[in-house]
Amino acid sequence: MALVLELYTTEQAQRKRIAELQAIVQSQAERIAELEEEVGRLRGGKSSAALCIKPSVSRKEKRARKKRKQSFSRCRLPATHVVHHAVECCPDCGRRLSGGSVKWVHQVVDIPLPAVEVTDHVFLERRCGVCGKRWTPDAGSALEGIVVGKKSVGINLMSVVAHLKTACRVPVGQIRKLLGSLYGVRISAGEIAEILHEVARIGEPRYGDLLNRVRGSPVLHGDETGWREDGANGYLWSFSSAEVRYYTRRDTRGSSVVKEVLGDKFAGKLVTDFYGAYNSYDGIKQRCWIHLLRDLKQLVEKNPDMPEVSAWVDSVADVYHRAKESVRRECTERERSIIREDFERELVSICKPYVGVKIAVQRVLAERMMVRFIGELFTFVQYPEVPSENNAAERAIRPAVVARKISGGTRSPKGSKTSSVLRSLFETWALHGHNTIDACRQMLTQANRTAESAPV
């Protein structure tokens, strides 16, 4: 009886505890429902299911990796030194060993610790014992290929400084530290700036040649980005082709820069984004579809609850993808022109219902495509050598954007000119696969020889 009484008491206590827990669960469920309703209201009436934790992704069976056609590991370099390692004596019996076969080769790539070379060029004056005249060697001929003019900094050091500042985007202060720690060269920031100005001055004739090559390009890409000069806002313009990179800094972002750079000689196809400054060019133009597709994607993201917007964007993108496929076909010039007109008419039919309709969210992009740029969207269909996007200009101007984030711009018009000249030269050399240090050294050497051979 005592055991039964104890079990009965325990059961009653547990029933009471279960009732309390059920009440707590009920209150928590009601609170969760209230919170879900509040979250749905804050999310614009949408369900809060998106806030739930996603289920674990089922693991897929791993397939064998596709073998590469070639290995992308570092290739073995030609050896400058060969060191043989062999056991001289047998560790067991001590007999001297000789000969042997190659078991393996372990290649080590390293660089020697550089040492600065400071050379005093002493010019002696000598007197002729016959005529009595005194003669001193010509400094220009003696120092040809070593130094530019009367500078005390050699051509090699000038090339390295220009390469670090332009190609590697290293600030002047860091160039000083690098030269000091690596070579033991103590050089001031002002002297580094003068070296850059001198290299740019020597490169100005080639800079002008790059502009002429830009104007003679069959296909040209244009873009621009912000560039401050002594704290004042300005813009760095980039005009690039498959052979040339040309940069120039201007205070304005207007069409006057496009007219100035292209001039009257450019008669090729111009590939740009939708910025209005390029409208001043009256020739053949191609507008960037990547920029347009990006804006279409943002339109869908801003209107997620409107499936008709997503369907409209998909129809525009489908026209573009089919146009890209048509470029691969073998067609005559006349057939390509007809195909281009067909795509333009199809795009007009897609955009026309929303043109002028103020309440339609598609209106802005529809008017951009149909009203303003319909004749400049499918140029790539008629001319296969013209790309449908402006990625070449984006890649060309990206190094300048990175340099701007590091340095913040330039401090004077002279600095802006120097930066534009050096960037144009170095980017063009890199575009052709040249070693930019060697190319800069060659330019300085040739300019020195030309100056020495010029008549006085």
Buried (B, 14 or more C-beta within 10 A) or exposed (E): EEEEEEEEEEEEEEEEEEEEEEEEEEEEEEEEEEEBEEBBEEEEEEEBEEEEEEEEEEEEEEEEEEEEEEEEEEEEEEEEEEEEEEEEEEEEEEEEEEEEEEEEEEEEEEEEEEEEEEEEEEEEEEEEEEEEEEEEEEBBEEBBEEBBEEBEBBBBBBBBBBBBBBBBBBBBEBBBEBBEEEBEBEBEEEBBBEBBBBBBBBBEEBBEEBBEBBBBBEBBBBBBBEBBBEEEEBBBBBBBBEEBBBBBBBBEBEBEBBEEBBEEEBEBBBBBBBBEBBBEBEEBBBBBBBBBBEBBEEBBEEBEEBEEBBEBBEBBBEBBEEBEEBBEEEBEEEEBBEBBEBBBEBBBEBBEEBBEEEEBBBBEBBBBBBEEBBEBBBBBBBBEEBBBBBEBBBBBBEBBEEBBEEBEBBBEEBBBBBBBBBBBBBBBBBBEEBEBBEBBBBBBBEBBBEEBEEEE
